Structures are given as structure tokens and as C-alpha cells.
Amino acid sequence: MPEGGKGAGMGQVFVHETSVIDPGAVIGPGTKIWCFCHVQAGAVIGPECSLGQNVNVSGRVRMGRGCRIQNNVSLYDGVELEDYVFCGPSCVFTNDRTPRARYPKGPAGFRRTLVRCGASIGANATVVCGHTVGRWAMIAAGAVVTRDVPDHALMMGVPARQAGWVCRCGEILGDDLACPVCGRKYTKGKTGLAGGEDNAISGSAETV
């Protein structure tokens, strides 16, 4: 059991009594793990995260600060989440593009998936392994990501195509790339949109 244990208070780890935390898992302070979750040995979960009901975290997963993982999400070996990533209910990650039950590849054959700081993945969306979801990108509910996603891109459909740009606050941007809600302004860069900095958020995953 990580420091704080069951029913721990603020600043410590809360783990619901129905969840299983394998010895060797690392969980940051302030993280809450709700019912029927399994965090496997070797997993690293940053501080102030929240794992909803029935979340599975495999042993080679890395998760930064302040991530929100909703119900029925499995994070498999090879998935890395930077800070403040949101994973909607029942969204799906994979780690093998050509799986066979008869011929398993094992960890050497897994493909890495990186979800950058602040990105959101909608309910029932699928991220095919081997791709990067850019900073503050928004993946719509039910979309299937089959390629890298630019920073701040709004992705929709099957396969997912870019349908626009989104602000850090989640608002869809107009042609002027200025947020009508929070006032942040952006410019187009090599990896998507740039600008809209918030000094309170570093943009990089941190270790526990």
C-alpha cells in the first residue's frame, strides 16, 4: 500500500478498499484511486491524479501530475501521459498494431504512445499505438487516432481528421486563433499552435 493508504487525508494517497496496488508501484501525493482499480508493479503515477472506477495501469506506464483518468480505462505498457492529461470514460489505448493470440510479441514488440501535457481524449475514443497526441489537443468522443496529432488540434471522426483548433481552456478557436472566452492568443508553429502560455503549468511530465 502506498503512503497514506486507505482513506488517507489531503496530501496523501487515497486508495479505495476494493482496489489493488501491487508492491513496487509508485504513486504521488494527493492522488486518489477509486473502486476496482489495479495499478501494477513498476507503474509510476504522479501527484494529484485521479483514477475512476475500473482503471487498469500496467507496469511500464508513466503518468505526470494532475491527470484525470475516468471510468473503464486501461493504460497498457508503452503509454506515457504527461501532466494534466484527461482520459474520458472507456477511451482505449493499444500497444501492438498487429496482435496475435497465438504469437504474442511481448514487451519488445510494443509501440510507444505519448500524450503530451494538457491533452484530452474523449469518451470511447481510440488511440492506436505508436503515435503522439500533442499538447492541449482535443480528441472527440468516439474518434480513432491513427497518426500524430498537432498541439492544440481538434480531432474528430474515424479515422480522426483535424476539424479545427482548441484553446488551453478547451474552447474552439476561430480563424483569428484568439480564444473568445479566456482571451489567450495563438500563432501557428511547426508542431501546431504556439502561445497562450500559463506560468502555472510547466508543460512537461514530472517525476514523483
C-alpha positions in Angstrom: 0.0 0.0 0.0 1.4 3.4 -0.9 2.0 6.1 1.7 -1.3 7.3 3.2 -3.2 4.1 2.5 -6.9 3.6 2.6 -8.9 6.7 3.5 -5.8 8.9 3.6 -6.3 12.7 4.0 -5.3 15.6 1.9 -1.8 15.5 0.5 -1.6 11.7 0.9 -2.7 8.9 -1.3 -6.3 7.7 -1.2 -6.9 4.1 -2.3 -10.4 2.6 -2.2 -10.6 -0.7 -0.3 -11.7 -2.6 -3.5 -8.6 -1.5 -5.5 -5.3 -3.4 -5.8 -1.9 -1.7 -5.7 0.9 -4.1 -6.4 4.1 -3.7 -4.4 6.6 -1.6 -6.5 4.0 0.8 -7.9 4.9 4.4 -7.2 2.0 6.8 -6.5 2.5 10.6 -5.9 1.0 12.5 -3.0 -2.6 13.7 -3.3 -3.6 11.0 -5.9 -6.9 9.3 -5.4 -7.6 5.8 -6.7 -11.3 4.8 -6.6 -13.0 1.4 -6.7 -12.0 -1.7 -8.6 -8.7 -0.3 -10.0 -5.5 -2.2 -10.5 -2.1 -0.5 -10.5 0.6 -3.0 -11.4 4.2 -3.2 -10.1 6.5 -0.7 -11.8 3.8 1.9 -12.7 4.6 5.5 -11.9 1.7 7.8 -11.2 2.4 11.4 -10.5 0.9 13.6 -7.7 -2.7 14.9 -7.6 -4.0 12.4 -10.1 -7.5 10.8 -10.1 -8.3 7.3 -11.3 -12.0 6.5 -11.6 -13.7 3.1 -11.3 -12.2 0.1 -13.0 -9.0 1.6 -14.2 -6.0 -0.6 -15.0 -2.5 0.8 -15.1 0.2 -1.6 -16.4 3.7 -1.8 -15.0 5.5 0.3 -17.7 3.1 3.2 -17.7 4.3 6.7 -16.7 1.8 9.4 -15.7 2.5 13.0 -14.8 0.9 15.5 -12.4 -2.8 16.1 -12.2 -4.0 13.6 -14.7 -7.7 12.6 -14.7 -8.5 9.0 -15.8 -12.2 8.3 -16.0 -14.0 5.0 -15.6 -13.1 1.8 -17.5 -9.8 3.0 -19.0 -6.8 0.6 -19.4 -3.3 2.1 -19.7 -1.1 -0.6 -21.2 2.7 -0.9 -21.3 4.1 1.8 -23.6 1.6 4.5 -22.7 3.0 7.7 -21.3 0.9 10.6 -20.1 2.4 14.0 -19.4 0.9 16.5 -16.9 -2.8 17.3 -16.8 -4.0 14.7 -19.3 -7.7 13.9 -19.4 -8.8 10.4 -20.4 -12.6 10.2 -20.9 -14.7 7.2 -19.9 -13.9 4.0 -21.8 -11.3 5.5 -24.1 -8.9 2.9 -25.5 -5.1 2.7 -25.8 -3.3 -0.1 -27.7 0.3 -1.2 -27.7 0.5 -3.7 -30.6 -0.5 -2.9 -34.1 -0.7 -6.5 -35.3 -1.6 -8.6 -32.3 -2.0 -12.4 -32.4 -3.1 -14.5 -29.5 -1.0 -17.4 -30.9 2.1 -15.4 -31.5 2.5 -12.7 -28.7 5.4 -10.3 -29.3 6.0 -9.4 -25.6 7.3 -6.0 -24.4 10.0 -5.8 -27.1 7.2 -5.5 -29.7 5.1 -2.9 -28.0 4.8 0.6 -29.6 5.1 3.7 -27.5 2.2 6.2 -27.2 2.8 9.6 -25.8 0.1 12.0 -24.7 1.5 15.5 -24.2 0.7 18.0 -21.5 -2.9 19.1 -21.2 -4.4 16.9 -24.0 -7.9 15.5 -23.6 -9.1 12.2 -25.1 -12.9 11.9 -25.3 -15.2 9.1 -24.2 -14.9 5.9 -26.3 -12.1 7.4 -28.4 -9.2 5.0 -29.5 -5.6 6.0 -29.8 -3.7 3.5 -32.0 -0.2 2.9 -30.6 2.9 4.4 -32.0 1.6 8.0 -32.1 1.9 11.2 -30.2 -1.1 13.3 -29.1 0.2 16.9 -29.0 -0.1 19.4 -26.1 -3.6 20.7 -25.4 -5.0 18.7 -28.3 -8.7 17.6 -28.1 -9.7 14.1 -29.3 -13.5 14.0 -29.8 -15.7 11.2 -28.4 -15.5 8.1 -30.5 -12.7 9.3 -32.7 -9.9 6.9 -33.8 -6.4 8.4 -33.8 -4.2 6.7 -36.4 -1.5 9.4 -36.8 0.4 12.0 -34.8 -1.8 14.9 -33.5 -0.5 18.5 -33.6 -0.5 20.7 -30.5 -4.0 22.3 -29.8 -5.6 20.3 -32.7 -9.3 19.3 -32.5 -9.6 15.7 -34.0 -12.9 14.1 -35.0 -14.1 11.0 -36.8 -12.9 7.6 -37.9 -10.1 7.8 -38.8 -9.6 11.1 -36.9 -9.1 14.2 -39.0 -8.4 17.7 -37.8 -11.6 19.8 -37.5 -10.1 22.9 -36.0 -8.0 24.3 -33.1 -8.7 24.5 -29.4 -7.5 26.7 -26.6 -5.9 25.5 -23.3 -9.3 26.2 -21.7 -11.0 23.9 -24.1 -12.8 26.5 -26.2 -12.8 26.0 -30.0 -10.8 28.8 -31.7 -11.9 30.9 -34.6 -9.9 31.9 -37.7 -8.1 34.6 -35.7 -6.8 32.0 -33.2 -7.9 34.1 -30.3 -10.0 32.5 -27.5 -13.4 34.2 -27.1 -13.6 33.0 -23.5 -10.2 33.4 -21.8 -8.5 35.8 -24.3 -5.4 33.7 -25.0 -3.9 34.2 -28.4 -2.0 31.7 -30.6 0.1 31.5 -33.7 0.8 28.6 -36.0 4.2 26.8 -35.4 6.0 23.7 -36.6 4.2 21.3 -34.2 0.7 23.0 -34.2 -0.3 26.1 -32.3 2.1 28.1 -30.1 1.4 30.7 -27.4 -1.2 31.0 -24.7 1.3 30.3 -22.0 0.3 29.7 -18.5 3.1 30.0 -16.0 1.2 27.8 -13.5 1.6 24.8 -15.9 5.1 23.6 -16.9 4.1 21.5 -19.9 6.4 18.6 -19.0 5.8 15.5 -17.1 7.5 15.4 -13.7 8.8 12.5 -11.7 7.4 11.5 -8.3 
